[in-house]
């Protein structure tokens, strides 16, 4: 079996924030639409002493949108850490 060139070292949920929206009309259907989600990413060096160690941050966010009947606004922030193997190690079995 080949070793993957990128190894997941660790991951965790950094934060979850949920807010009930007061403008939500429960007598009407919710206007959930995945296109209104905001997704952002960031890559950073996780450890300055290790040149092949990186951190990744993923943020998924839904904010209140005036024309949508949404029950909640929320933000989910997750962080993961990876190690990139040197080319020689990733090619060896």
C-alpha positions in Angstrom: 0.0 0.0 0.0 1.3 3.5 -0.9 1.8 6.1 1.7 -0.3 9.2 1.0 1.8 12.3 0.4 -0.3 14.3 2.8 -1.0 13.0 6.3 -3.7 14.3 8.5 -2.2 14.8 12.0 -5.1 16.2 13.9 -8.3 18.1 13.6 -10.9 19.8 15.8 -14.0 22.0 15.8 -12.8 25.4 17.0 -16.1 27.0 17.5 -19.8 26.7 16.8 -22.1 29.8 17.0 -25.8 29.6 16.5 -28.3 32.5 16.8 -32.1 32.2 16.5 -33.3 34.9 14.1 -36.2 37.0 15.5 -37.5 37.8 12.0 -38.1 34.1 11.2 -41.8 33.4 10.5 -42.6 29.9 11.6 -45.9 29.9 9.8 -44.0 30.2 6.5 -41.5 27.6 5.0 -37.8 28.3 5.7 -35.9 29.5 2.6 -32.8 27.4 3.1 -30.5 27.7 0.1 -27.0 26.3 0.1 -25.9 29.1 -2.3 -26.3 31.6 0.5 -23.7 29.8 2.6 -20.3 31.5 2.9 -17.4 29.2 2.9 -13.8 30.4 3.5 -10.5 28.7 3.9 -7.1 29.6 5.1 -3.8 27.7 5.1 -1.0 28.6 7.5 2.4 27.2 8.6 1.6 25.2 11.8 5.1 25.0 13.1 7.9 27.3 12.0 10.5 24.7 12.9 8.9 22.1 10.6 8.7 23.2 7.0 6.3 20.5 6.0 3.7 21.1 8.7 0.6 23.1 7.8 -2.7 24.1 9.4 -6.0 24.5 7.5 -9.0 26.5 8.7 -12.5 26.0 7.2 -15.3 28.4 8.1 -18.9 27.8 7.1 -21.2 30.7 7.8 -24.9 31.5 7.2 -25.9 35.1 8.1 -29.3 36.7 8.2 -30.5 37.6 4.7 -33.4 40.0 4.5 -35.3 38.3 1.6 -34.9 34.8 3.1 -37.0 33.3 5.9 -34.2 31.7 7.8 -34.6 30.3 11.4 -30.9 30.6 12.3 -27.6 32.4 11.6 -24.6 30.3 12.4 -20.9 29.9 12.0 -18.9 26.7 12.2 -15.1 27.0 12.4 -12.9 23.9 12.0 -9.1 23.5 12.1 -6.9 20.6 10.8 -3.2 20.0 10.8 -1.4 18.1 8.0 2.2 17.0 7.3 3.4 16.9 3.7 5.9 14.0 3.3 9.1 14.5 1.3 8.8 13.2 -2.2 11.2 10.2 -1.5 9.1 9.0 1.5 5.8 9.3 -0.4 7.2 7.1 -3.2 8.6 4.4 -1.0 6.4 1.5 0.2 
